[in-house]
């Protein structure tokens, strides 16, 4: 996706240790027009798969998940990281290591919002190691739902997450695939999930 790659090149900052800062349009301040384009592109790819729900993790996955769900005409469910008092005790829970937080985080989904009748598309802002997305797959499968695919806004292919997801027989689509980050350059992979 050309507009996304241009924004990454112009505004993205390599903070080291594989962390790419894109706070100006995706992770802190959100560019709604870009997110509508992102959602449309992901929905166009997965649209014929009978999706009934889009699942993501709070908080940075919500914007692209919401616009994808909007384009598909289905609800978006986000896994919470802290349990509100409104969530039932029999929730689905799993953990995942957070690269940016440097610790394990809990991900929780209420059984009233995802279940065996659902075909779930998982959307996240980043695909790096794949740990968060695999945790979302576990949550969906605990609920008895069928996971039809995984969409990511930005993939850092050098962290190996795609291979782990494809080994789980999941279709993966990323809108911008970064194969290398140096101090001065972000290098995109060509021909991979354009």
N, C-alpha and C positions, 0 to 999 in steps of 0.2 A: 504494500500500500504506500504509494509514493508520498502522499502528504504526511503520513506518520513518520516515514523514514527521514523526511526533511526536517520535521520537528525534533526528532531524536538527534540528528546531526547538529542542528542549530542550538538546541537548548539542553541536551543531555550532558551530564557530567559524570565521568568515571571517578568514583570515590575510592577506588581500590578494593581489593578482596572480592571482586566480581559484582560490586554494587554500582548500579547505574541510577543516577538521580534524574528523574523526569517530573519533579514536583510542579513545574510551571504549567503542565497541561494534563497530567494523569493522576498523580499521587497526592497532591495537596490542593492545588488549584486545578480545576478540571475545565478543559475546553469543550463546551457542549456540542459545538458543530463538529469537531473532530470525533467526539464520542458517538454522535449519530452516524457518522460515516463508518466508524469501527463496527458499531452494532449492525449496520446494514450489510457490511462485508461478511461478517461472521454468520449472520442469518441467511444470507444468500448461499453460503457454502453448506450449511447444515439444514436448510429449510425443508427439505423433502424427507426428513428422517422421523417424522411423527412426534416431535418434541412436545411435551406437555408442561415442562418446567425448566427454567434455567437456574442453576445452582452456582453460588460463588462463596467466597469468604469475605467477612468484613475486614477492612473497610475499602481498600483500594480496588477490589474487584467489583464493587457495586456499580460504579459508573458504566463500565463496558457491559456488564451483565444486564443492567437495566435497559440500555439501548438495544442490546441484542434481543432481549425478551420483548421489548416494544415492537421491534421489526417482525418478530415471530408471532406476536399476538398471544403470548402466554405469560403467566406470572413468573417473577423472579423470587427466589428464596436465598437468603444469605445466612451462612453459618455464623452464629454468634461466637465471640471469644470470651464473653462473660455471661453468666446466666442471670437473666432478669427474673424478677419474682413472678412474672406472668407465664414463664415457661414451665410446662409440667415436669414432674420428676422423672418420668419414663422417656426422656429425650434421648436422641442418638448422640453419642459423644465419641470423639477420637482426639488424638494429639498430632501435632506436626512441629518440627523444628522451624523457627523463624530466623531466616538469614539476617534480616534487618534488625530484629529485636535481640538476637543472640541468645534465645532461650526457647523452650518448648511452649507452644500455645495450645489451648483447648479449642476445639471447634464443636459447636452444638447446634442441632436442628431439632425442632419440635416435630413429633410424629403426625401432628395434624396438618402439616404442610407438605409432606413428601411421603409417598407410600408405594405399594406394589403396582398400582395402576399407572405410575408415572414413567415416562421416558425422559431422561434428564440429560441436558447439555450442560457441561461444566465450563464456565468462563472465568478467566482470571486475568489480572493485569500483566503478570509475568509468568513465564515458564522458564525455570532455571534448573534446579535439581529435581523438581517435580514433587517434592515432599508434600507441599500444601495441596496440590491437585490430587495426589494419591490419597490424602486424608479425606478430601471431598468425595472421591470415588468410594472409599470405605463407608462414609456416612450414607451415601445414596444406596449402596448395596445392603447395608444393615437395615435400611427401610424397605428393602425388597424391590426398589426401583431398578430400572434398566438404564445404564449409562450409555448413551449413543455416541458421545464424542466429547472432545476437549478443544476449546478455543482459547487462544492467548493473544493479547495485544502485542507483547514483545517477548521473544524467546532469546535466551542466551544459550546457544547450542553447545558452547564449550563446557557447560555444566552438566550435560548428559541426561536431562530430564525426559526428553522426547523418547529416547530408547527405552526407558523404564515404562513409560505409558504405552508405547507401542507393543512392548512385551506383554502387557495386560490386554492386548487385542483392542486397543482404543484408537479411534481415528483422531489425529491431532492436526489442528490448523492454527498457524501463527501468522500474524499480519506483517511483522517485521522480525527477521531472524538475524541476530548478531552472532557472527562467528568468532570475533576477537575484539577486545577493547585494550587499547594502549593508553598511555598518558595523554597522547595527542590525537587519537583517532578511534572512531568506532567503525568497524568494518562489517558490512552486511554480507550474509551468504546470498548467493544468487541462485535462483531456480528452486528454492525451498519455500513452500507455502507462501507464494507471493501475496 
